[in-house]
Each structure stands twice: as structure tokens, then as C-alpha cells.
Amino acid sequence: MMTKTRGPVPPVILLLTILGGIGLHYWLPLMPVLDESWYKAGIALIVLGLLVVIGPAAAFRRAATTIIPFHDSSALVVSGMYRYTRNPMYVGMVVILIGVAVLLGDLSPFIMPFVFVPVLTVRVIKHEEKMLEERFGDDYREMKKTVRRWV
């Protein structure tokens, strides 16, 4: 059974949060905290975050299950990064947001990961967890006991 999406999907939330960070950087800069010497670190964090997103997405593909939130999963992925966090793709998105903030260099964009995490938790993760528990029962409940939601 496929359910309707409840609002923006995680990549859209990520994009809106990135745009929010850029907007804060230009229209409400709090104070410079990093100079241009941090530019490469910001790029590296963005690339690392993308890799962290891509790896688990590939695991979903190998397991022949959907990556689309609020759609029924056909398999519970518990290997790879899923041994350490139940949401590695979302952790990768947080790393991307931190990379963008480092790249921009002032304090205001660093607010955005603190916006992203609770919005994603309430709007997406809690619903996904309910669906996974209904679909996979004790297997998912056991995973929740041993693997943290974030890190």
C-alpha cells in the first residue's frame, strides 16, 4: 500500500534549508567565524555528505526497496551505515548543511542544521518509523533498540 507524501520530501527540505542558510548569510549575517582558508573544508564536507547520502541510497537499490518517504518498503536495510544510524542519508544531509555553513563562513548559516533536524524528525522520520514498525514489526523494533536514530 502506497501512502501520500506528508509535505516536502527530505531533498526538498534540505534545499529549502540550504537556501535559508544562504539567505541568512546575505541578509542577516551574525558575525564572521571562518575565513577563506576554510573554503576547502566546506567543499570537503559537502562532498562527504553527498557520499554519505549516495551509499545508503545504493543499499536501498540493492535491496530492491523504495527510497521515497511514505511509500511502503519491501525490505529492511540493516547493513552498511545502517548498523550505526537508522538515518544515514539524513545524517549526510546534515553534513552537507554544515559544509555549506563552513563555506559561507559566518555564524548565521550554522543555525540551519538545528532547524533541519527537528523539522525532518517531526515531518518525516517519525512517520517513517511508524510505517517501518507496522511493516517489519519486531525486526524493526529490535533495530531501534540497537541502532540510534541519528548517531
DSSP file (Angstrom, degrees, kcal/mol; ACC not computed):
  #  RESIDUE AA STRUCTURE BP1 BP2  ACC     N-H-->O    O-->H-N    N-H-->O    O-->H-N    TCO  KAPPA ALPHA  PHI   PSI    X-CA   Y-CA   Z-CA
    1    1 A M              0   0    0      0, 0.0     2,-0.4     0, 0.0    71,-0.4   0.000 360.0 360.0 360.0 127.5    0.0    0.0    0.0
    2    2 A M        -     0   0    0     69,-0.2     2,-0.3    70,-0.0    69,-0.2  -0.817 360.0-156.8 -98.3 134.7    1.4    3.4   -1.0
    3    3 A T        -     0   0    0     67,-1.3     2,-0.2    -2,-0.4     3,-0.1  -0.702  24.9 -96.6-107.4 162.6    0.6    6.4    1.1
    4    4 A K        -     0   0    0     -2,-0.3     2,-0.2     1,-0.1    -1,-0.1  -0.484  42.7-103.5 -76.5 146.5    0.6   10.0    0.2
    5    5 A T        -     0   0    0     -2,-0.2     2,-1.0     1,-0.1    -1,-0.1  -0.464  25.5-138.1 -67.1 138.4    3.6   12.2    1.0
    6    6 A R        -     0   0    0    117,-0.2    -1,-0.1    -2,-0.2   121,-0.1  -0.690  64.6 -49.3-100.0  78.2    3.1   14.4    4.0
    7    7 A G  S    S-     0   0    0     -2,-1.0    -1,-0.0   117,-0.0     0, 0.0  -0.431 106.9  -3.3  90.7-167.5    4.7   17.6    2.9
    8    8 A P  S    S-     0   0    0      0, 0.0    -2,-0.1     0, 0.0   115,-0.0  -0.263  71.8-121.1 -63.1 143.5    8.1   18.2    1.3
    9    9 A V    >>  -     0   0    0      1,-0.1     4,-2.1    -4,-0.1     3,-1.2  -0.427  36.6 -94.4 -78.7 160.8   10.4   15.2    0.9
   10   10 A P  H 3> S+     0   0    0      0, 0.0     4,-2.9     0, 0.0     5,-0.2   0.825 123.1  53.8 -50.7 -42.8   13.8   15.3    2.5
   11   11 A P  H 3> S+     0   0    0      0, 0.0     4,-2.4     0, 0.0     5,-0.1   0.877 111.1  47.6 -61.7 -32.9   15.8   16.6   -0.5
   12   12 A V  H <> S+     0   0    0     -3,-1.2     4,-2.8     2,-0.2     5,-0.2   0.909 111.5  49.7 -71.2 -41.9   13.3   19.5   -0.8
   13   13 A I  H  X S+     0   0    0     -4,-2.1     4,-2.2     2,-0.2    -1,-0.2   0.916 111.9  49.9 -60.9 -42.1   13.6   20.2    2.9
   14   14 A L  H  X S+     0   0    0     -4,-2.9     4,-2.7    -5,-0.2    -2,-0.2   0.943 111.3  47.9 -60.4 -48.5   17.4   20.1    2.5
   15   15 A L  H  X S+     0   0    0     -4,-2.4     4,-2.7     1,-0.2    -2,-0.2   0.915 112.1  48.9 -60.3 -44.3   17.3   22.5   -0.4
   16   16 A L  H  X S+     0   0    0     -4,-2.8     4,-2.2     1,-0.2    -1,-0.2   0.882 112.2  49.3 -63.1 -37.3   15.0   24.9    1.4
   17   17 A T  H  X S+     0   0    0     -4,-2.2     4,-2.4     2,-0.2    -2,-0.2   0.895 110.3  50.0 -70.3 -39.9   17.3   24.8    4.4
   18   18 A I  H  X S+     0   0    0     -4,-2.7     4,-2.5     2,-0.2    -2,-0.2   0.939 112.1  48.1 -60.7 -46.6   20.4   25.4    2.3
   19   19 A L  H  X S+     0   0    0     -4,-2.7     4,-2.7     1,-0.2    -2,-0.2   0.880 109.8  53.4 -62.2 -37.3   18.6   28.4    0.7
   20   20 A G  H  X S+     0   0    0     -4,-2.2     4,-2.6     2,-0.2    -1,-0.2   0.911 109.0  48.8 -62.1 -42.3   17.6   29.6    4.2
   21   21 A G  H  X S+     0   0    0     -4,-2.4     4,-2.2     2,-0.2    -2,-0.2   0.901 112.0  48.0 -64.0 -41.4   21.3   29.4    5.2
   22   22 A I  H  X S+     0   0    0     -4,-2.5     4,-2.0     2,-0.2     5,-0.2   0.913 111.6  51.1 -65.2 -42.0   22.4   31.4    2.1
   23   23 A G  H  X S+     0   0    0     -4,-2.7     4,-3.1     1,-0.2     5,-0.5   0.919 110.4  48.3 -60.6 -44.6   19.6   33.9    2.8
   24   24 A L  H  X S+     0   0    0     -4,-2.6     4,-2.0     1,-0.2    -1,-0.2   0.903 108.6  55.6 -61.6 -40.3   20.8   34.4    6.4
   25   25 A H  H  < S+     0   0    0     -4,-2.2    -1,-0.2     1,-0.2    -2,-0.2   0.902 118.8  31.6 -58.5 -42.8   24.4   34.7    5.2
   26   26 A Y  H  < S+     0   0    0     -4,-2.0    -2,-0.2     2,-0.1    -1,-0.2   0.836 132.0  28.5 -86.9 -34.8   23.4   37.6    2.9
   27   27 A W  H  < S+     0   0    0     -4,-3.1    -3,-0.2    -5,-0.2    -2,-0.2   0.639 133.3  21.7-107.6 -15.2   20.6   39.3    4.7
   28   28 A L  S  < S+     0   0    0     -4,-2.0     2,-0.2    -5,-0.5    -1,-0.2  -0.275  71.0 174.3-146.9  55.4   21.2   38.6    8.4
   29   29 A P        -     0   0    0      0, 0.0    -4,-0.1     0, 0.0    -3,-0.0  -0.474  12.5-166.4 -67.6 131.0   24.9   37.8    8.9
   30   30 A L        -     0   0    0      1,-0.3    -5,-0.0    -2,-0.2    76,-0.0   0.945  60.0 -42.7 -83.9 -53.3   25.6   37.4   12.6
   31   31 A M        -     0   0    0      0, 0.0    76,-2.5     0, 0.0    -1,-0.3  -0.878  58.6 -97.2-172.8 144.6   29.4   37.5   12.6
   32   32 A P  B     +A  106   0A   0      0, 0.0    74,-0.3     0, 0.0     3,-0.1  -0.491  41.8 164.0 -66.2 133.5   32.2   36.1   10.5
   33   33 A V        +     0   0    0     72,-3.0     2,-0.4     1,-0.3    73,-0.2   0.555  62.6  37.5-123.0 -20.1   33.6   33.0   12.2
   34   34 A L        -     0   0    0     71,-2.6    -1,-0.3    70,-0.1     2,-0.1  -0.996  68.6-149.6-136.0 139.6   35.6   31.4    9.4
   35   35 A D    >   -     0   0    0     -2,-0.4     3,-2.2    -3,-0.1     4,-0.1  -0.325  44.8 -79.2 -98.2-174.1   37.8   33.0    6.7
   36   36 A E  G >  S+     0   0    0      1,-0.3     3,-1.9     2,-0.2     4,-0.3   0.696 118.9  76.9 -60.6 -20.4   38.5   31.8    3.1
   37   37 A S  G 3  S+     0   0    0      1,-0.3    -1,-0.3     2,-0.1     3,-0.3   0.700  91.2  56.6 -64.8 -15.6   41.1   29.4    4.4
   38   38 A W  G <> S+     0   0    0     -3,-2.2     4,-2.2     1,-0.2     3,-0.3   0.449  77.2  99.2 -91.2  -2.2   38.2   27.1    5.4
   39   39 A Y  H <> S+     0   0    0     -3,-1.9     4,-2.2     1,-0.2     5,-0.2   0.902  82.5  47.8 -52.4 -49.1   36.8   27.1    1.8
   40   40 A K  H  > S+     0   0    0     -4,-0.3     4,-2.6    -3,-0.3    -1,-0.2   0.851 109.0  54.6 -64.8 -34.1   38.3   23.6    1.0
   41   41 A A  H  > S+     0   0    0     -3,-0.3     4,-2.4    -4,-0.2    -1,-0.2   0.907 107.9  50.1 -65.1 -40.9   37.0   22.2    4.3
   42   42 A G  H  X S+     0   0    0     -4,-2.2     4,-2.1     2,-0.2    -2,-0.2   0.924 112.2  46.6 -62.1 -44.7   33.4   23.4    3.4
   43   43 A I  H  X S+     0   0    0     -4,-2.2     4,-2.6     1,-0.2    -2,-0.2   0.920 111.5  52.3 -61.9 -43.9   33.7   21.8    0.0
   44   44 A A  H  X S+     0   0    0     -4,-2.6     4,-2.8     1,-0.2    -2,-0.2   0.894 109.2  49.4 -61.1 -41.0   35.1   18.6    1.5
   45   45 A L  H  X S+     0   0    0     -4,-2.4     4,-2.8     2,-0.2    -1,-0.2   0.896 110.4  50.3 -66.1 -39.4   32.2   18.4    4.0
   46   46 A I  H  X S+     0   0    0     -4,-2.1     4,-2.3     2,-0.2    -2,-0.2   0.936 113.2  45.7 -63.0 -45.6   29.6   18.9    1.2
   47   47 A V  H  X S+     0   0    0     -4,-2.6     4,-2.4     2,-0.2    -2,-0.2   0.924 113.2  49.9 -63.4 -44.8   31.3   16.1   -0.9
   48   48 A L  H  X S+     0   0    0     -4,-2.8     4,-2.5     1,-0.2    -2,-0.2   0.930 110.3  50.6 -59.2 -45.4   31.4   13.8    2.2
   49   49 A G  H  X S+     0   0    0     -4,-2.8     4,-1.7     1,-0.2    -1,-0.2   0.903 109.5  50.5 -59.6 -41.9   27.8   14.5    2.9
   50   50 A L  H  X S+     0   0    0     -4,-2.3     4,-2.6     1,-0.2    -1,-0.2   0.910 110.6  49.4 -62.2 -41.7   26.9   13.6   -0.7
   51   51 A L  H  X S+     0   0    0     -4,-2.4     4,-2.4     1,-0.2    -2,-0.2   0.891 108.7  52.9 -64.1 -38.8   28.8   10.4   -0.4
   52   52 A V  H  < S+     0   0    0     -4,-2.5    -1,-0.2     1,-0.2    -2,-0.2   0.837 112.7  45.5 -66.2 -31.9   27.1    9.5    2.9
   53   53 A V  H  X S+     0   0    0     -4,-1.7     4,-1.5    -5,-0.2    -2,-0.2   0.908 113.2  49.1 -73.8 -43.3   23.7   10.1    1.1
   54   54 A I  H  X S+     0   0    0     -4,-2.6     4,-2.3     2,-0.2    -2,-0.2   0.883 103.8  59.1 -68.0 -40.6   24.6    8.1   -2.0
   55   55 A G  H  X S+     0   0    0     -4,-2.4     4,-1.7     1,-0.2    -1,-0.2   0.949 110.4  39.6 -56.8 -55.5   26.0    5.0   -0.2
   56   56 A P  H  > S+     0   0    0      0, 0.0     4,-2.0     0, 0.0    -1,-0.2   0.852 111.9  58.3 -63.9 -33.4   22.7    4.2    1.7
   57   57 A A  H  X S+     0   0    0     -4,-1.5     4,-1.8     1,-0.2    -2,-0.2   0.907 106.2  49.4 -61.5 -39.5   20.7    5.1   -1.4
   58   58 A A  H  X S+     0   0    0     -4,-2.3     4,-2.6     1,-0.2    -1,-0.2   0.867 106.5  56.0 -65.5 -36.3   22.6    2.4   -3.3
   59   59 A A  H  X S+     0   0    0     -4,-1.7     4,-1.9     1,-0.2    -2,-0.2   0.885 106.0  51.1 -63.1 -37.9   21.9   -0.1   -0.5
   60   60 A F  H  <>S+     0   0    0     -4,-2.0     5,-2.2     2,-0.2     4,-0.3   0.913 109.8  50.0 -62.9 -42.3   18.2    0.6   -0.9
   61   61 A R  H ><5S+     0   0    0     -4,-1.8     3,-1.3     1,-0.2    -2,-0.2   0.925 109.8  49.9 -63.1 -44.5   18.6   -0.1   -4.6
   62   62 A R  H 3<5S+     0   0    0     -4,-2.6    -1,-0.2     1,-0.3    -2,-0.2   0.849 111.0  50.0 -62.0 -34.0   20.4   -3.4   -4.0
   63   63 A A  T 3<5S-     0   0    0     -4,-1.9    -1,-0.3    -5,-0.2    -2,-0.2   0.461 110.7-126.8 -83.1  -0.6   17.7   -4.4   -1.6
   64   64 A A  T < 5 +     0   0    0     -3,-1.3     2,-0.3    -4,-0.3    -3,-0.2   0.894  65.6 129.2  55.5  44.8   15.1   -3.6   -4.2
   65   65 A T      < -     0   0    0     -5,-2.2    -1,-0.2    -6,-0.1     8,-0.1  -0.856  62.4 -92.0-124.6 163.0   13.2   -1.3   -1.9
   66   66 A T        -     0   0    0      6,-0.4     9,-0.1    -2,-0.3     8,-0.1  -0.413  17.7-165.0 -77.9 147.3   11.9    2.3   -2.2
   67   67 A I        +     0   0    0     -2,-0.1    -1,-0.1     2,-0.1     6,-0.1   0.454  61.2 107.9-100.3  -7.6   13.9    5.3   -1.2
   68   68 A I  S >  S-     0   0    0      4,-0.1     3,-1.5     1,-0.1    -2,-0.1  -0.600  75.9-117.8 -79.5 121.7   10.8    7.5   -1.4
   69   69 A P  T 3  S+     0   0    0      0, 0.0     3,-0.1     0, 0.0    -1,-0.1  -0.243  94.3  19.6 -58.6 145.7    9.5    8.6    2.0
   70   70 A F  T 3  S+     0   0    0      1,-0.3   -67,-1.3    54,-0.1     2,-0.4   0.518  97.4 113.8  72.0   8.7    6.0    7.4    3.0
   71   71 A H  S <  S-     0   0    0     -3,-1.5    -1,-0.3   -69,-0.2   -69,-0.2  -0.851  80.1 -91.8-104.7 148.5    6.0    4.7    0.4
   72   72 A D        -     0   0    0    -71,-0.4    -6,-0.4    -2,-0.4     2,-0.3  -0.342  37.6-138.2 -64.0 130.2    5.9    1.0    1.5
   73   73 A S        -     0   0    0     -8,-0.1     3,-0.1     1,-0.1    -8,-0.1  -0.644  10.5-162.5 -84.4 143.9    9.3   -0.5    1.9
   74   74 A S  S    S+     0   0    0     -2,-0.3     2,-0.3     1,-0.2    -1,-0.1   0.525  75.7  29.3-101.8  -8.7    9.8   -4.1    0.7
   75   75 A A  S    S-     0   0    0     -9,-0.1     2,-0.7     2,-0.0    -1,-0.2  -0.996  70.9-129.7-149.5 148.2   13.0   -4.7    2.7
   76   76 A L        -     0   0    0     -2,-0.3     2,-0.6    -3,-0.1   -16,-0.0  -0.894  25.9-147.2 -98.9 113.7   14.5   -3.5    6.0
   77   77 A V        +     0   0    0     -2,-0.7   -17,-0.1     1,-0.1   -18,-0.0  -0.717  33.0 156.3 -85.7 121.9   18.1   -2.4    5.3
   78   78 A V        +     0   0    0     -2,-0.6     2,-0.1     5,-0.0    -1,-0.1   0.294  44.3  86.9-127.6   5.9   20.3   -3.2    8.3
   79   79 A S  S >  S+     0   0    0      3,-0.1     3,-1.8     4,-0.1   -20,-0.1  -0.458  78.5  13.5-103.6 177.0   23.8   -3.4    6.8
   80   80 A G  G >  S-     0   0    0      1,-0.3     3,-1.9     2,-0.2     4,-0.2  -0.337 134.1  -4.9  61.9-135.6   26.5   -0.8    6.0
   81   81 A M  G >> S+     0   0    0      1,-0.3     3,-1.9     2,-0.2     4,-1.8   0.702 122.9  77.6 -64.6 -19.0   25.9    2.6    7.6
   82   82 A Y  G <4 S+     0   0    0     -3,-1.8    -1,-0.3     1,-0.3    -2,-0.2   0.588  81.2  68.5 -69.7  -7.9   22.6    1.3    8.9
   83   83 A R  G <4 S+     0   0    0     -3,-1.9    -1,-0.3     1,-0.1    -2,-0.2   0.682 111.0  32.5 -76.5 -17.9   24.5   -0.6   11.6
   84   84 A Y  T <4 S+     0   0    0     -3,-1.9    64,-0.5     1,-0.4     2,-0.3   0.693 130.5  14.6-111.7 -28.2   25.4    2.8   13.1
   85   85 A T  B  <  -b  148   0B   0     -4,-1.8    -1,-0.4    62,-0.1    64,-0.2  -0.993  55.8-141.4-149.5 142.6   22.4    5.1   12.4
   86   86 A R  S    S+     0   0    0     62,-2.6    63,-0.2    -2,-0.3    64,-0.1   0.609 104.5  41.0 -77.2  -9.8   18.9    4.4   11.3
   87   87 A N     >  +     0   0    0     62,-0.6     4,-2.2    63,-0.4     3,-0.4  -0.394  61.7 152.1-135.4  57.5   19.0    7.5    9.1
   88   88 A P  H  > S+     0   0    0      0, 0.0     4,-2.5     0, 0.0     5,-0.1   0.847  76.3  56.0 -62.6 -32.5   22.4    7.7    7.3
   89   89 A M  H  > S+     0   0    0      1,-0.2     4,-1.6     2,-0.2     5,-0.1   0.907 109.6  46.3 -64.7 -38.3   21.0    9.6    4.4
   90   90 A Y  H  > S+     0   0    0     -3,-0.4     4,-1.9     2,-0.2    -1,-0.2   0.861 109.4  54.1 -72.3 -34.7   19.7   12.3    6.7
   91   91 A V  H  X S+     0   0    0     -4,-2.2     4,-2.1     1,-0.2    -2,-0.2   0.917 107.3  52.5 -61.0 -42.2   23.0   12.4    8.6
   92   92 A G  H  X S+     0   0    0     -4,-2.5     4,-2.1     1,-0.2    -2,-0.2   0.877 106.1  53.6 -59.7 -38.0   24.7   13.0    5.2
   93   93 A M  H  X S+     0   0    0     -4,-1.6     4,-2.2     2,-0.2    -1,-0.2   0.878 106.8  51.2 -65.5 -37.3   22.2   15.9    4.6
   94   94 A V  H  X S+     0   0    0     -4,-1.9     4,-2.4     2,-0.2    -1,-0.2   0.902 108.3  52.1 -64.8 -40.1   23.2   17.4    8.0
   95   95 A V  H  X S+     0   0    0     -4,-2.1     4,-2.5     1,-0.2    -2,-0.2   0.898 108.0  52.0 -62.0 -40.0   26.9   17.1    7.0
   96   96 A I  H  X S+     0   0    0     -4,-2.1     4,-2.4     2,-0.2    -2,-0.2   0.930 108.9  50.1 -60.3 -45.8   26.0   19.0    3.7
   97   97 A L  H  X S+     0   0    0     -4,-2.2     4,-2.2     1,-0.2    -2,-0.2   0.893 110.7  48.9 -61.3 -40.3   24.4   21.8    5.7
   98   98 A I  H  X S+     0   0    0     -4,-2.4     4,-2.6     2,-0.2    -1,-0.2   0.907 110.1  52.4 -65.8 -40.3   27.4   22.1    7.9
   99   99 A G  H  X S+     0   0    0     -4,-2.5     4,-2.5     2,-0.2    -2,-0.2   0.899 108.8  49.5 -60.8 -41.6   29.6   22.2    4.8
  100  100 A V  H  X S+     0   0    0     -4,-2.4     4,-2.3     2,-0.2    -1,-0.2   0.916 111.3  49.6 -63.4 -42.8   27.5   25.0    3.3
  101  101 A A  H  X S+     0   0    0     -4,-2.2     4,-2.2     2,-0.2     5,-0.2   0.912 111.6  48.3 -63.4 -42.1   27.8   26.9    6.6
  102  102 A V  H  < S+     0   0    0     -4,-2.6    -1,-0.2     1,-0.2    -2,-0.2   0.922 111.1  51.5 -62.6 -43.5   31.6   26.4    6.7
  103  103 A L  H  < S+     0   0    0     -4,-2.5    -2,-0.2     1,-0.2    -1,-0.2   0.884 110.9  47.1 -60.7 -40.4   31.8   27.6    3.0
  104  104 A L  H  < S-     0   0    0     -4,-2.3    -1,-0.2    -5,-0.1    -2,-0.2   0.835  96.3-152.2 -74.9 -32.9   29.8   30.7    3.8
  105  105 A G     <  +     0   0    0     -4,-2.2   -72,-3.0     1,-0.2   -71,-2.6   0.291  52.8 100.3  87.2 -10.0   31.9   31.5    6.8
  106  106 A D  B    S-A   32   0A   0    -74,-0.3     4,-0.4    -5,-0.2    -1,-0.2  -0.704  76.9-112.8-110.2 169.7   29.6   33.4    9.1
  107  107 A L  S >  S+     0   0    0    -76,-2.5     3,-1.5    -2,-0.2     4,-0.3   0.818  99.5  72.4 -68.6 -34.9   27.6   32.2   12.1
  108  108 A S  G >  S+     0   0    0      1,-0.3     3,-1.8     2,-0.2     4,-0.4   0.847  91.8  54.6 -58.7 -40.7   24.1   32.6   10.8
  109  109 A P  G >  S+     0   0    0      0, 0.0     3,-1.2     0, 0.0    -1,-0.3   0.748  94.3  71.5 -65.9 -18.6   24.1   29.6    8.4
  110  110 A F  G <  S+     0   0    0     -3,-1.5     4,-0.4    -4,-0.4    -2,-0.2   0.627  85.7  68.8 -69.4 -11.0   25.2   27.3   11.3
  111  111 A I  G X> S+     0   0    0     -3,-1.8     3,-0.9    -4,-0.3     4,-0.7   0.813  83.1  74.7 -69.9 -31.0   21.6   27.8   12.6
  112  112 A M  H X> S+     0   0    0     -3,-1.2     4,-3.2    -4,-0.4     3,-1.0   0.822  87.0  55.0 -63.8 -38.0   20.2   25.7    9.8
  113  113 A P  H 3> S+     0   0    0      0, 0.0     4,-2.2     0, 0.0    -1,-0.3   0.872 106.9  54.6 -59.8 -31.3   21.2   22.2   10.9
  114  114 A F  H <4 S+     0   0    0     -3,-0.9    -2,-0.2    -4,-0.4    -3,-0.1   0.656 113.2  41.9 -75.7 -14.7   19.4   23.0   14.1
  115  115 A V  H <X S+     0   0    0     -3,-1.0     4,-1.9    -4,-0.7     5,-0.2   0.827 113.0  53.2 -88.7 -45.1   16.3   23.8   12.1
  116  116 A F  H  X S+     0   0    0     -4,-3.2     4,-3.0     1,-0.2     5,-0.3   0.906 103.6  55.0 -59.1 -48.1   16.7   20.9    9.7
  117  117 A V  H  X S+     0   0    0     -4,-2.2     4,-2.5     1,-0.2    -1,-0.2   0.935 112.7  38.7 -60.4 -52.5   17.0   18.1   12.3
  118  118 A P  H  > S+     0   0    0      0, 0.0     4,-2.5     0, 0.0     5,-0.3   0.895 116.8  51.4 -68.3 -35.6   13.7   18.8   14.2
  119  119 A V  H  X S+     0   0    0     -4,-1.9     4,-3.0     1,-0.2     5,-0.3   0.951 114.3  43.6 -62.4 -47.2   11.8   19.6   11.1
  120  120 A L  H  X>S+     0   0    0     -4,-3.0     5,-2.3    -5,-0.2     4,-2.2   0.894 113.1  52.8 -64.9 -39.4   12.9   16.4    9.4
  121  121 A T  I  <>S+     0   0    0     -4,-2.5     5,-2.5    -5,-0.3     6,-0.2   0.940 118.2  34.9 -61.3 -47.8   12.3   14.4   12.6
  122  122 A V  I  <5S+     0   0    0     -4,-2.5    -2,-0.2    -5,-0.2     5,-0.2   0.919 124.9  39.7 -74.4 -44.6    8.7   15.6   13.0
  123  123 A R  I  <5S+     0   0    0     -4,-3.0    -3,-0.2    -5,-0.3    -2,-0.2   0.752 136.4   1.7 -80.4 -25.0    7.7   15.8    9.3
  124  124 A V  I  X5S+     0   0    0     -4,-2.2     4,-2.6    -5,-0.3     3,-0.4   0.702 119.9  54.0-128.3 -59.7    9.4   12.7    8.0
  125  125 A I  I  ><S+     0   0    0     -5,-2.3     4,-3.1     1,-0.3     5,-0.2   0.885 106.8  51.2 -60.1 -46.1   11.3   10.4   10.4
  126  126 A K  H  ><S+     0   0    0     -5,-2.5     4,-1.7    -6,-0.3    -1,-0.3   0.882 113.9  46.1 -60.4 -36.9    8.5    9.8   13.0
  127  127 A H  H  > S+     0   0    0     -3,-0.4     4,-2.3    -6,-0.2    -1,-0.2   0.905 112.8  49.8 -70.9 -41.6    6.1    8.9   10.2
  128  128 A E  H  X S+     0   0    0     -4,-2.6     4,-2.9     1,-0.2     5,-0.2   0.921 109.6  51.7 -61.9 -43.1    8.7    6.6    8.5
  129  129 A E  H  X S+     0   0    0     -4,-3.1     4,-2.4     1,-0.2    -1,-0.2   0.904 109.2  49.8 -61.9 -41.5    9.4    4.9   11.8
  130  130 A K  H  X S+     0   0    0     -4,-1.7     4,-2.3    -5,-0.2    -1,-0.2   0.929 112.7  47.2 -62.1 -45.2    5.7    4.2   12.4
  131  131 A M  H  X S+     0   0    0     -4,-2.3     4,-2.4     1,-0.2    -2,-0.2   0.912 112.7  48.9 -63.6 -42.3    5.4    2.7    8.9
  132  132 A L  H  X S+     0   0    0     -4,-2.9     4,-3.3     2,-0.2     5,-0.4   0.882 110.8  50.5 -66.1 -37.7    8.5    0.6    9.3
  133  133 A E  H  X S+     0   0    0     -4,-2.4     4,-1.6    -5,-0.2    -1,-0.2   0.901 112.4  46.8 -66.9 -40.0    7.3   -0.7   12.7
  134  134 A E  H  < S+     0   0    0     -4,-2.3    -2,-0.2    -5,-0.2    -1,-0.2   0.899 119.9  40.1 -65.6 -39.5    4.0   -1.6   11.2
  135  135 A R  H  < S+     0   0    0     -4,-2.4    -2,-0.2    -5,-0.2    -3,-0.2   0.898 130.6  23.2 -77.7 -42.4    5.6   -3.3    8.2
  136  136 A F  H >< S-     0   0    0     -4,-3.3     3,-1.6     1,-0.2     4,-0.5   0.454  83.2-177.0-112.2  -2.1    8.6   -5.1    9.8
  137  137 A G  T 3X  +     0   0    0     -4,-1.6     4,-2.4    -5,-0.4     3,-0.5  -0.102  69.1  10.7  51.7-124.1    7.3   -5.4   13.4
  138  138 A D  H 3> S+     0   0    0      1,-0.2     4,-2.6     2,-0.2    -1,-0.3   0.809 125.2  61.0 -61.5 -32.8    9.8   -7.0   15.9
  139  139 A D  H <> S+     0   0    0     -3,-1.6     4,-1.7     2,-0.2    -1,-0.2   0.929 110.8  39.9 -61.2 -43.3   12.7   -6.8   13.4
  140  140 A Y  H  > S+     0   0    0     -3,-0.5     4,-2.5    -4,-0.5    -2,-0.2   0.900 113.3  54.0 -73.2 -39.4   12.4   -3.0   13.2
  141  141 A R  H  X S+     0   0    0     -4,-2.4     4,-1.3     1,-0.2    -2,-0.2   0.892 109.2  49.8 -60.9 -37.9   11.8   -2.7   17.0
  142  142 A E  H  X S+     0   0    0     -4,-2.6     4,-1.3     2,-0.2    -1,-0.2   0.901 108.9  51.7 -66.1 -40.8   15.0   -4.7   17.6
  143  143 A M  H  X S+     0   0    0     -4,-1.7     4,-2.6     1,-0.2     3,-0.4   0.910 106.4  54.7 -60.6 -41.9   16.9   -2.4   15.2
  144  144 A K  H  < S+     0   0    0     -4,-2.5    -1,-0.2     1,-0.2    -2,-0.2   0.824 106.0  53.3 -62.3 -30.9   15.6    0.6   17.2
  145  145 A K  H  < S+     0   0    0     -4,-1.3    -1,-0.2    -3,-0.2    -2,-0.2   0.827 121.1  29.1 -71.1 -31.4   17.0   -0.9   20.4
  146  146 A T  H  < S+     0   0    0     -4,-1.3     2,-0.5    -3,-0.4    -2,-0.2   0.626 115.7  56.9-108.3 -15.9   20.5   -1.3   19.0
  147  147 A V  S  < S-     0   0    0     -4,-2.6    -1,-0.1    -5,-0.2   -62,-0.1  -0.974  78.0-129.1-124.7 127.5   20.8    1.5   16.4
  148  148 A R  B     -b   85   0B   0    -64,-0.5   -62,-2.6    -2,-0.5   -61,-0.3  -0.298  16.9-122.6 -72.3 156.4   20.4    5.2   17.2
  149  149 A R  S    S+     0   0    0    -64,-0.2   -62,-0.6   -63,-0.2    -1,-0.1   0.926 101.1   3.3 -64.0 -45.9   18.1    7.4   15.1
  150  150 A W              0   0    0    -64,-0.1   -63,-0.4   -65,-0.1   -59,-0.1   0.711 360.0 360.0-106.1 -91.8   20.9    9.9   14.3
  151  151 A V              0   0    0    -66,-0.1    -3,-0.1   -65,-0.1   -66,-0.0   0.314 360.0 360.0-144.4 360.0   24.4    9.0   15.5
